Amino acid sequence: MPHYTQILARTDRPTQALSALKGLDVYVFPHSPAGTLICERTSETLDVRIIIQVARGISWDLGRGRAVLAIAGDEEGAGFWCGLFEGGASRFTHNSLTGPRDFAEKSASPAEVEALCGYFGAEASSQSVYEALAGDPAMSAMDRHAALARSLGLPAWSPGIGYSRVVEGRVPPEAGEPKRPPRSLAELRPVGEAPADVAGTSDTLARFRHLCGESFSFLEKDFGFRKEPYRNPVDRFPQVIDNVMVIGPGYLRPGYKNAYMVSYRGRHLIVVIEGLSFGWRTRLCLIDRGGRHLDLTALVERRDPELLDLCRLAEGQREQIPIFAEAVRKCASDVLSGDLSAISLIAGLGPGFSFSAFSLRPEGDYVLALHGPRGRLRTISAQLRHAALLRKVKAHLRGGKAR
């Protein structure tokens, strides 16, 4: 039977959801007060697991505090499903879809509807939302969606809109023109080119160091930072340890030191730029003189949220390193000068974009062990934890070889 799916990301700005859509086959409608309406191709199989996976992934990328509402419905029947996600976690589900997929029906309770409405502000009426979802079972999915849209303040034209209708051109004029979102920063603004003698070489390390040196030169010129001497290029991947080939993160390999790291040391702060994932990712760490990782992401989000959107969207080190440097220069000049009152410590792991992008504590220990303030307790503790972890790895390798 004909069906449709759609996803509404409750964003404040048109650029806010762009990074979450990289790699997805989607159309995006013009931003509205309700957020960004997205139509994704694969979820129209009407296997709810697919739209759950897509919506959950978008909400993880957007981080905590930003809701993502996903909807699936029959164009000609009564089956209707909706779910809300925040920070990668499910916060609300209602389902009346039945049929060959044998979906389990689940009616939202009044308390769950109250929680849903909390993400849509005081204008949302929990009573009317509950009636829209749990009312007349014979109500068509389109009518149910329309009633839900009125109650939550969703675009009035959105019921029934899905990827297939966009492709077929069956979109009401008031919706505006749906477009493919940009896949990288280069589609929105020019990205600088490296000099020919660097750009034309196959030496990726030389390109990385040049890009860091050009982009972060203001640290030396304007703020008195000193660039640390480069480490010898000893990053070997994979690596043989005790006649066993080790494939895995560098911080788990004894003797490994990532050559794709550039460090600037100032009186009050250390800035570390690290290249990861064979050129596809960049990690940017700000470390205070006490050896604590600082939350640059929250600072940029507060001072220039549109710039943070561009940082999220940047694809690969060629785009990421210059825009990350721009974020530091524009949003953290007081921090670079020694006033750390405006920047907080990194609270912990969680969903959403982060310049530091640590997925595990050992990654933070690895950076701190190599580049932290010398002689400080936190640096020494990180070095000890890192050494202990490597001893466990080597013991495990020996044990595996013995077996």
C-alpha positions as CSV (number, residue, x, y, z in Angstrom):
1,M,0.0,0.0,0.0
2,P,1.2,3.6,-0.5
3,H,3.0,5.0,2.4
4,Y,5.2,7.9,3.5
5,T,7.8,8.8,6.1
6,Q,9.2,12.1,7.3
7,I,11.5,13.4,10.0
8,L,11.3,16.8,11.7
9,A,14.5,18.0,13.4
10,R,13.7,20.7,16.0
11,T,16.5,23.0,15.0
12,D,16.9,26.7,15.6
13,R,18.8,27.4,12.3
14,P,18.8,26.2,8.7
15,T,22.4,25.0,8.9
16,Q,22.0,23.2,12.3
17,A,21.0,19.7,10.9
18,L,23.2,19.6,7.9
19,S,26.0,17.6,9.4
20,A,23.6,15.0,10.6
21,L,22.4,14.4,7.1
22,K,25.8,13.6,5.5
23,G,25.7,10.2,3.9
24,L,21.9,10.0,3.8
25,D,19.7,10.1,0.7
26,V,17.4,13.0,1.7
27,Y,15.5,16.1,0.6
28,V,15.3,19.0,3.0
29,F,12.5,21.6,3.0
30,P,13.1,25.3,3.8
31,H,13.6,25.9,7.6
32,S,10.4,26.7,9.5
33,P,9.6,27.8,13.1
34,A,9.0,24.1,13.8
35,G,12.4,23.1,12.6
36,T,13.8,21.3,9.6
37,L,11.6,18.8,7.7
38,I,13.5,15.9,6.1
39,C,12.4,13.2,3.7
40,E,14.7,10.1,3.6
41,R,14.6,7.4,1.0
42,T,15.3,4.1,2.7
43,S,12.8,4.6,5.5
44,E,9.9,4.4,3.0
45,T,10.1,0.7,3.1
46,L,7.8,1.2,6.1
47,D,9.9,-1.1,8.2
48,V,9.8,1.0,11.3
49,R,13.2,-0.2,12.3
50,I,14.7,1.7,9.4
51,I,13.1,5.1,10.3
52,I,14.0,4.5,13.9
53,Q,17.6,3.9,13.0
54,V,17.8,7.0,10.7
55,A,16.0,9.3,13.2
56,R,18.1,8.0,16.1
57,G,21.3,8.7,14.2
58,I,20.2,12.2,13.3
59,S,19.3,12.9,17.0
60,W,22.7,11.5,18.2
61,D,24.5,13.8,15.8
62,L,22.5,16.8,16.9
63,G,23.2,16.1,20.6
64,R,21.2,16.5,23.7
65,G,18.4,19.1,24.0
66,R,17.3,18.9,20.3
67,A,14.3,16.7,19.5
68,V,13.8,14.7,16.3
69,L,10.2,13.6,15.5
70,A,9.8,10.8,13.0
71,I,6.5,9.9,11.4
72,A,5.3,7.0,9.2
73,G,1.8,6.6,7.8
74,D,-0.4,5.0,5.2
75,E,-1.4,7.4,2.4
76,E,-4.7,5.7,2.0
77,G,-5.2,3.7,5.3
78,A,-5.3,4.3,9.0
79,G,-1.9,2.9,10.0
80,F,0.2,5.6,11.8
81,W,3.5,5.6,13.7
82,C,5.4,8.4,15.3
83,G,8.5,8.5,17.6
84,L,10.6,11.2,19.2
85,F,14.3,10.9,19.8
86,E,16.7,13.2,21.7
87,G,20.4,12.7,22.1
88,G,20.2,9.3,20.4
89,A,17.6,8.0,22.8
90,S,14.0,7.2,22.3
91,R,11.7,9.6,24.3
92,F,8.3,8.8,22.9
93,T,6.5,6.2,20.7
94,H,3.0,5.7,19.4
95,N,2.1,3.0,16.9
96,S,-1.1,1.9,15.2
97,L,0.5,0.3,12.1
98,T,-0.6,-3.2,11.4
99,G,-0.2,-5.6,8.5
100,P,2.3,-8.0,6.9
101,R,5.2,-6.5,9.0
102,D,3.3,-7.5,12.1
103,F,4.2,-4.3,14.0
104,A,3.3,-4.3,17.7
105,E,0.7,-1.7,18.4
106,K,1.4,0.7,21.2
107,S,-0.8,3.6,22.2
108,A,0.9,6.5,24.0
109,S,-0.3,7.2,27.5
110,P,-1.3,10.7,28.6
111,A,1.9,10.9,30.6
112,E,3.9,10.1,27.5
113,V,2.0,12.7,25.5
114,E,2.9,15.3,28.1
115,A,6.5,14.4,27.7
116,L,6.2,14.7,23.9
117,C,4.6,18.2,24.2
118,G,7.4,19.3,26.5
119,Y,9.7,19.3,23.5
120,F,7.3,21.5,21.5
121,G,6.8,24.3,24.0
122,A,3.9,25.8,25.8
123,E,1.9,26.1,22.6
124,A,1.4,22.3,22.3
125,S,-1.8,21.1,23.8
126,S,-1.4,17.7,25.4
127,Q,-5.1,17.0,25.4
128,S,-5.5,17.6,21.6
129,V,-2.3,15.6,20.9
130,Y,-3.7,12.7,22.9
131,E,-7.0,12.9,21.0
132,A,-5.2,13.1,17.7
133,L,-3.2,9.9,18.5
134,A,-5.6,7.8,20.5
135,G,-8.9,9.0,19.1
136,D,-11.2,7.4,16.5
137,P,-9.4,4.2,15.3
138,A,-11.1,4.6,11.9
139,M,-9.4,8.0,11.4
140,S,-7.1,8.0,8.3
141,A,-3.4,8.4,8.9
142,M,-3.5,11.6,6.9
143,D,-6.2,13.1,9.1
144,R,-4.4,11.9,12.2
145,H,-1.2,13.5,11.1
146,A,-3.0,16.7,10.3
147,A,-4.6,16.8,13.7
148,L,-1.2,16.1,15.3
149,A,0.4,18.9,13.2
150,R,-2.2,21.4,14.4
151,S,-1.7,20.4,18.0
152,L,2.2,20.5,17.9
153,G,2.6,23.5,15.6
154,L,4.0,21.5,12.7
155,P,3.8,22.8,9.1
156,A,0.2,22.5,8.0
157,W,1.3,21.2,4.6
158,S,3.4,18.4,6.0
159,P,0.8,15.5,6.4
160,G,1.4,12.9,3.6
161,I,4.7,14.4,2.5
162,G,7.5,11.8,1.9
163,Y,10.5,11.1,-0.2
164,S,8.4,9.6,-3.1
165,R,6.1,12.6,-3.3
166,V,9.1,14.9,-3.4
167,V,10.7,12.9,-6.3
168,E,7.4,12.9,-8.2
169,G,7.0,16.7,-7.7
170,R,3.8,16.4,-5.7
171,V,4.6,19.1,-3.1
172,P,2.3,21.9,-2.2
173,P,3.6,25.4,-3.2
174,E,3.4,26.7,0.4
175,A,6.0,24.1,1.4
176,G,8.8,25.8,-0.6
177,E,11.3,23.9,-2.7
178,P,12.9,20.8,-1.2
179,K,16.6,20.5,-1.9
180,R,19.5,18.1,-1.5
181,P,21.5,19.3,1.5
182,P,25.2,20.2,1.1
183,R,27.5,17.3,1.8
184,S,30.5,19.4,2.9
185,L,31.6,22.8,3.8
186,A,33.1,23.4,0.3
187,E,29.5,23.5,-1.1
188,L,28.7,26.5,1.1
189,R,31.9,28.6,1.1
190,P,35.4,28.5,-0.6
191,V,38.0,26.2,0.9
192,G,41.6,27.4,0.6
193,E,44.0,25.5,-1.6
194,A,47.5,24.3,-0.4
195,P,50.5,25.5,-2.4
196,A,51.4,23.5,-5.4
197,D,54.5,22.0,-3.9
198,V,52.5,20.6,-1.0
199,A,49.2,19.9,-2.7
200,G,50.8,17.9,-5.5
201,T,52.8,15.6,-3.2
202,S,51.7,12.2,-1.9
203,D,53.3,13.0,1.5
204,T,50.1,13.3,3.6
205,L,52.2,14.2,6.7
206,A,53.7,17.2,4.9
207,R,50.2,18.3,3.8
208,F,48.8,17.9,7.3
209,R,51.6,19.9,8.9
210,H,51.5,22.7,6.3
211,L,47.7,23.0,6.8
212,C,48.0,23.2,10.6
213,G,50.9,25.7,10.3
214,E,49.0,28.0,7.9
215,S,45.7,27.8,9.8
216,F,47.0,28.1,13.3
217,S,49.9,30.6,12.7
218,F,47.9,33.3,14.6
219,L,48.7,31.4,17.8
220,E,52.3,32.3,17.4
221,K,51.9,35.8,15.8
222,D,49.1,37.1,18.0
223,F,49.2,35.2,21.3
224,G,52.8,34.2,21.9
225,F,52.3,30.4,21.6
226,R,55.3,28.3,20.7
227,K,55.0,25.4,18.3
228,E,56.4,22.2,19.7
229,P,59.1,20.4,17.6
230,Y,57.6,17.8,15.3
231,R,57.8,14.1,16.4
232,N,59.5,11.6,14.2
233,P,57.0,9.9,11.9
234,V,56.6,6.7,13.8
235,D,53.0,6.0,13.2
236,R,52.9,2.5,11.8
237,F,49.6,0.9,11.1
238,P,49.3,-2.0,11.5
239,Q,52.2,-2.8,13.9
240,V,53.9,-6.0,14.9
241,I,54.3,-6.6,18.6
242,D,55.8,-9.8,19.9
243,N,55.4,-11.3,16.4
244,V,51.6,-10.5,16.5
245,M,50.2,-8.0,14.1
246,V,48.1,-5.4,16.0
247,I,45.3,-3.6,14.2
248,G,43.4,-1.1,16.3
249,P,43.5,2.4,17.8
250,G,47.0,3.9,18.2
251,Y,46.5,4.5,21.9
252,L,46.4,0.7,22.4
253,R,49.7,0.0,20.7
254,P,52.9,0.1,22.7
255,G,55.5,2.5,21.3
256,Y,53.0,4.2,19.0
257,K,53.2,8.0,18.6
258,N,50.9,9.6,16.1
259,A,53.1,11.7,13.8
260,Y,49.9,13.6,12.7
261,M,49.9,15.8,15.8
262,V,50.8,19.5,16.0
263,S,51.1,21.1,19.4
264,Y,51.2,24.8,20.4
265,R,52.2,25.6,24.0
266,G,51.3,28.9,25.6
267,R,51.6,30.3,29.1
268,H,48.1,29.4,30.1
269,L,47.0,26.9,27.4
270,I,48.1,24.0,25.2
271,V,46.5,23.6,21.7
272,V,46.8,20.1,20.1
273,I,45.6,19.3,16.6
274,E,45.5,15.6,15.7
275,G,44.8,14.0,12.4
276,L,42.8,10.8,12.5
277,S,41.1,8.2,10.3
278,F,43.6,8.5,7.4
279,G,42.7,12.2,6.8
280,W,39.0,12.1,7.4
281,R,38.9,13.4,11.0
282,T,40.5,16.1,13.0
283,R,40.7,16.3,16.8
284,L,41.3,19.7,18.4
285,C,42.1,19.8,22.1
286,L,42.5,22.7,24.4
287,I,44.3,21.8,27.6
288,D,44.8,24.2,30.6
289,R,48.0,24.4,32.6
290,G,46.4,22.0,35.2
291,G,46.1,19.3,32.6
292,R,42.3,19.5,32.1
293,H,40.6,19.3,28.8
294,L,38.5,22.4,28.0
295,D,35.1,22.4,26.3
296,L,35.7,24.5,23.2
297,T,32.5,23.1,21.6
298,A,30.2,24.6,24.2
299,L,32.0,27.9,24.0
300,V,31.6,28.2,20.2
301,E,28.0,27.1,20.4
302,R,27.3,29.9,22.8
303,R,29.2,32.6,20.9
304,D,28.7,31.7,17.3
305,P,26.4,28.8,16.8
306,E,26.3,29.2,13.0
307,L,30.1,28.8,12.9
308,L,29.8,25.6,14.9
309,D,27.3,24.3,12.3
310,L,30.0,24.8,9.6
311,C,32.5,23.0,11.8
312,R,30.2,20.1,12.1
313,L,29.6,20.0,8.3
314,A,33.3,20.2,7.4
315,E,34.5,17.1,5.6
316,G,38.0,15.8,5.9
317,Q,41.1,17.6,7.3
318,R,41.4,20.0,4.3
319,E,38.1,21.6,5.4
320,Q,38.2,20.9,9.1
321,I,41.6,22.3,10.1
322,P,41.0,25.8,8.7
323,I,37.4,26.1,10.0
324,F,38.4,24.7,13.4
325,A,41.2,27.3,13.5
326,E,38.7,30.0,12.6
327,A,36.5,28.9,15.5
328,V,39.3,29.2,18.0
329,R,40.4,32.6,16.7
330,K,36.9,34.1,16.6
331,C,35.4,32.6,19.7
332,A,38.3,31.9,22.1
333,S,40.6,35.0,21.9
334,D,40.1,35.7,25.6
335,V,40.8,32.1,26.5
336,L,44.0,32.2,24.4
337,S,45.0,35.3,26.3
338,G,44.7,33.6,29.6
339,D,41.2,34.4,30.8
340,L,39.6,31.0,31.2
341,S,36.5,32.2,33.0
342,A,34.3,31.8,30.0
343,I,35.2,28.2,29.1
344,S,34.2,25.1,31.0
345,L,35.8,21.7,31.4
346,I,34.6,18.8,29.3
347,A,31.9,17.1,31.3
348,G,32.2,13.7,29.8
349,L,31.2,11.5,26.9
350,G,27.9,12.1,25.1
351,P,26.1,12.5,21.8
352,G,26.7,15.4,19.4
353,F,29.7,17.0,17.8
354,S,32.9,17.7,19.8
355,F,36.1,19.3,18.7
356,S,37.9,16.9,21.0
357,A,35.8,13.9,19.9
358,F,37.0,11.5,22.6
359,S,34.9,8.3,22.5
360,L,36.8,6.7,25.4
361,R,38.9,8.0,28.4
362,P,42.1,6.3,27.2
363,E,42.0,8.6,24.1
364,G,42.1,11.7,26.3
365,D,44.8,10.1,28.4
366,Y,46.9,9.4,25.3
367,V,46.8,13.1,24.2
368,L,47.5,14.3,27.7
369,A,50.4,11.8,28.2
370,L,52.1,13.1,25.1
371,H,51.3,16.9,25.2
372,G,50.0,17.7,28.7
373,P,51.7,20.3,30.9
374,R,54.9,18.8,32.0
375,G,55.2,17.8,35.6
376,R,51.6,18.3,36.4
377,L,49.7,15.7,38.4
378,R,47.1,15.1,35.8
379,T,49.7,14.6,33.1
380,I,51.6,12.2,35.2
381,S,48.4,10.3,36.1
382,A,47.5,10.1,32.5
383,Q,50.9,8.8,31.6
384,L,50.7,6.1,34.4
385,R,47.2,5.0,33.3
386,H,48.3,4.9,29.7
387,A,51.4,2.8,30.6
388,A,49.2,0.4,32.6
389,L,46.8,0.0,29.7
390,L,49.7,-0.8,27.3
391,R,51.0,-3.4,29.7
392,K,47.6,-5.1,29.7
393,V,47.6,-5.0,25.9
394,K,51.1,-6.6,25.7
395,A,50.1,-9.3,28.3
396,H,47.0,-10.1,26.3
397,L,49.0,-10.4,23.1
398,R,51.5,-12.7,24.7
399,G,48.6,-14.8,26.2
400,G,47.0,-15.0,22.8
401,K,50.2,-16.1,21.2
402,A,50.8,-18.8,23.9
403,R,47.3,-20.3,23.2
